[in-house]
């Protein structure tokens, strides 16, 4: 790739974002049914025409994590086994995985590692959101799952322009996200927020993606942004998809203090996170 100006790079990135396929509308169709406690056959009718999603729902329902009295023989059995909350999360992961196929080598990530990081942050954010008493855990989960979606487009540029980024980090002590913005005219947060807005996600999701590295700058929906930030820091702190980010001590942070998250709470979140990851392993090895 020839060297471009930051304006040219921004224009190319925005054009690429516009060309992304739309986010599947199955979630938009499913949520009203679940909220209205629709019969299982109506929920099944929405899901069954997407083979990839159906396969993942069946695979998850057959996980040893779920205790079953009867074998899973059909999609309907799987829906009943998972329950509403888990069903929505499984389908959201299935819809999201297709956008994380590109490698993350620009961010020093192995193949599949960005997806693993995204799923891990979503699970951690759910645990934190529940403990914090947030009203809409699904919104927190979705924002966390997609918080790094901007990296999927920015990765190639980071890889090709790394020699321009590295001095800003090493000599100027600039954060990676700030170096992105200086070199490319846009960072992965801004790009991700634009993608989420194009996909018609609610403002809470857009804000959390836009400010997941600096939630204190958010003027609204700050609780969701702060939860995603904390989850991201903790997952990166244990080495899951941290890439170029330094390893950190997540309990030594002003946002943690604002949320009232203590060292003991961090330890409990970590323990609960290990259990939650057991049920999602199948999603981390298949992003087709």
ABEGO torsion letter per residue (X at the ends): XBBBBAAAAAAAAAAAAAABBBBBAAAAAAAAAAAAGBBAAAAAAAAAABAAAAAAAAAAAABAABBBABBBABAAAAAAAAEAAAAAAAAAAAAAAAAAABBAAAAGBBBGAAAAAAAAAAAAAAAAAAAAGBABAAAAAAAAAAAAAAAAAAAAAAAAAAAAAAAAAAAAGBBAAAAAAAAAGBBAAAAAAAAAAAAGBBAAAAAAAAAAABAAABABGAAAAAAAAAAAAAAAAAGBGAEABBBBBAABBAAAAAAGBBAAAAAAAAAAAAAAAAAAAAAAABAX
